[in-house]
């Protein structure tokens, strides 16, 4: 009963012009280093903030992504993996990162070609900012597609790790990318739907892609409630 009442209120608010918060991109940065870490400055502002960082490292056997911090605060690891023994990638998130210009830093286990791709969003739910993380690695391919479960109003963020330059495809929007040595990394976004096929393409290569769906404040507007037609009862004299 309570759920139906909440659905009704949300439906009426939307009907009379009240809008739900939309997820909005509010800044991005990409940087790289041939060392065991990479760091750069990143400016943060806005409300209901969520920072997403994709990290890739390659060229050194045994490399792993060990962590990222922003303004000295540890970010939450969403996914982490390795492929071909000398390449690794990971995805991190941070709810309500400190405002202002601060240092974003990501570390790997040993000196490698590390690429950091970061994007800030506002309008993200402060209780449950993200869900449905997915990852896939493939070898000697020119395209890679990763299906992600999402919903209308959400934003799917996708990171790519490769040794050659790749570009987002399949209706996605590239945010930023860069490379150093044999390491290439980038980040892109896709509009939410029931299933989002995040896709990248480039020269034949071994690649890994990781993606996550971001949830808007309030989880997005629920569907209108089912309306039961009124039945008229005819009373005869």
N, C-alpha and C positions, 0 to 999 in steps of 0.2 A: 504493500500500500504506500509506504514512504517513498519507494523508488518511483512509483507511478506519479506521485505528487511532485517529486523533483523533476521528472521528465516534463510534466505539464508546465511547471514554472519556467523551465528552460525554453520550452517551445513558445510560450507566450512572450518571453523576453525577446526572442529572436523575431517573432511575428510583429512586435511593435517597435522594432528598430534598435534594440539593444544588441550589441555585437560582443562576441567572445574574443579574448585576446588572440592575436595571431603571432606565430613564431616569425621573427624578423632577424635577418643577418645583420650584425652590427660590428663588423670588422674582421680582418683575417691577416695572416702573416705566414710566410714560408721562409725557412732558412736551412742551411746545411753546414756540415763540418766533417773533415776527415779524421777527427779525434774520437775519443771515447764518450764525448758529450757534445751537445749543441745547445746554444742559448741565444736569446734575442729579446728585445723589448717589445711589449705588446700593451696597447692602450685598451682599457675596459671601462664601459659605462652602460647605463640603462638599468631597467628593472627586470626582475625574474630572469637573471642572467644564467647562461650555461655555456661553458667553454669545452669544445671538442678538439682533441689533438690526435693526429695520425702520425705515427713514427715508423720509419723504415731504416734499416741498417744492413750493409752488405759488404762483401769482399774479404771478410775475415772469418775463418772457420771457428765455430763456437759462439758467434755473436748472438746476444739476446738483448732485448729491450728491458731495462731494469726499473725504469720509473721516470715520471715527469713531475715537476713542481711549477707552480705559478705563485709569485710573491712569497716564496718559501713554503707554500702549502702543498702537500702531496695530493696529486690527482688520483682519481679512482680508475683502476684498470678495468676496462670493459672487455677487452679481448687481447690475447697475446699468442703469437705463434712463430714458427720458423720453417724454412724450406730450403732445400739444397744444402743443408748443413752450414752454409756461410751467409744466409740471408734471414732476416727476422723483421717482423712488423707487429705493431700493436696499436690499440685505440684506447684513449683515455678521456675521461670526462671530469669536470669540476663544476659543482653547483655553487652559485653565488660567489664567483671569484672576486677578489678585492678590486675596487674601482681605482682608476688612475693608471699610470704607466708603470708597469712592473716587469720583472724578468721571468720569462718562460724558459725552463731548462729541462732537457730530456737526456737520460744517460743510457749507455749500452755497456755490456760487460767488458769489452776490450776495444781498442782503437779500430774504428771501421768508418765506412762512409755513411754517416747518419743524416737523414733528412727529417725535418719537423714541419708539419703542415697543421695550422691551427685556425679555427673559426669560432667566433663568439656569436651567440644568439640571445635575443631577448624574447620575452613572452613564453618562456618554457615553464612547465609546471614545477613549482618549488618542492613538491612532495615526491612525485615520481617523474623525474625529468626524462627518462629514456627507458626503452625496452626493446626486446627482439633483436639482440646482437647476432650477426651472422658473419661467417668467414669462409673463404675458399682459396685454395692454391691450385695452380695448373701450370703445365710445363710445355714448352715449345708451341705456344698458341699465339694467335694474333688478336683474339678477343677473349674476354672473360665476363661472364654474367653471374650475378649473385642475387637470387630472390630474397626479399626481406618482407616480412609481414608488417603492415603498417595500417594507417587509417587516414581518411580525409581530414585535413587540417594539421596533420603531422608533417614533419620534415625528416627525410632519410639522409643521413650524412655518410658518405662513402670515402674511404681512403685506399690508395693504390701503392703497392711496392713493386718495383721492377729494377732492371739494370739498364733499360733503354727508355726513351721518352714515350709515354703513353698519354692518351687523351680520353676524357669522359665521352660517352655516347649514350644512346638509348633514351634521349630526352632529359638527361641530366645537365646541370650547369656547373662548369668548372669554377672553382674558387681560387685556388693557387697551386702551383707546383714548382719544383726546382730539382736540381741534381748536383752531385759531387762525386767524382770518380766513377765507380760502377754502381752507384746508388741513385735511384730516382724515386721521388715520392710526390704525392699530390692529394688533394681533397676536393670533393664535389658534393652537390646536394641534389636531391630528387624530391618532387612533390609527393606527399603521402597518398596512398590508395590501399585497397585491401591487400594487394601484393605489388611490390615495387621491384622491378628487375633492374638493379643497378648494373651498369655496363661500362667497360673500358676497352680501348683498342690501341694497338700499336704494332711495332715490329715483332717478329717471332721471338718469344722470350719466356722465361719462367717468372710468374707473377703471383702475388697474393693480394686479395682485396678483403677489407673488413668494413662492415656497415652497421649502423644503429639507427633506430627510429626515435625522434624526439617528440615528446608529448606537450601540447600547448597547455597553458594555464587552465585548470578545470577539466582537463581531458578532452576538450572540444565539445561542441554542442551535441547532445544526444538526439536521436531521431524523434520526430513528433510522436506523441502517444497515440495509440489506436483509439479511435472514437466510435463508440457504440451508438448507432442511430436510435433516436427516441421512437417509441412505438405508441401510437395513439389508440386509446381504448375507447371504443364507441359504446355509449350507454343508451339503450333504447328506453323510450317512455313506457 
